[in-house]
Amino acid sequence: MTQHSALSPERWAHFELGQQILQIGAEMQRALKFLRPERLTEMRACYERAMALVELTVQVQENLHLRRELLGWHGVIAELYKRDDPDPIVHRQALRVLLRLHPESSKQVAILGL
């Protein structure tokens, strides 16, 4: 998870919530092309990056309800991460739920066909 390893909570906090969610969503969108048993390593790397960004978001958010939602979403991704048989349906549902957390990112649901 080297891509976001140098990203501090202070730096992450400079992004607006909609931008944070879109960046998490970008990792989930990237994972879509790896949802095959022979590409588990790449898929899991995307999930690791998405979960790390969620953890940063939880650290910098003051809204307790949002933090609770994000932690629950993180748990869903952790379950997907553990699977040896990728589940594209649950993956897409999780991405849709994530994007619906903010009006800015919610616009992407229709664009991505979720």
C-alpha positions, 0 to 999 in steps of 0.5 A, a space after each residue: 500500500 505504498 501509493 497512499 502510505 505517505 499521506 498524512 491525516 493533516 494532508 488528507 483533511 485538506 480535501 473536501 469530503 466529496 473529494 475524499 469519497 471520490 478518491 476512495 471510489 477511484 480505488 474501488 473502480 480500479 478494482 473492478 478490472 481485477 475481480 477475477 480469481 487469477 487477479 486476487 493480488 491486484 484486487 486486494 491491493 485496490 481494496 487495501 488502498 481504499 480501506 486505508 483512505 477510509 481510515 484516514 477519512 474516519 480520522 479527520 471527520 468530526 461527524 460521528 454518524 458519517 464515521 460510523 457509516 464509513 467504518 461499516 462500509 470498511 467492514 464490507 470491503 474487508 469481507 470482500 478482501 478476504 474472499 477467494 472468489 470475487 463478488 462483482 455484485 457486492 463490490 458494485 453495491 458497496 461502491 454505490 453506497 460509498 458514492 451516495 454518502 455525499 452529493 458531489 460523489 453521488 453524481 457518479 452513480 449514474 455515470 458509472 451505471 451503478 
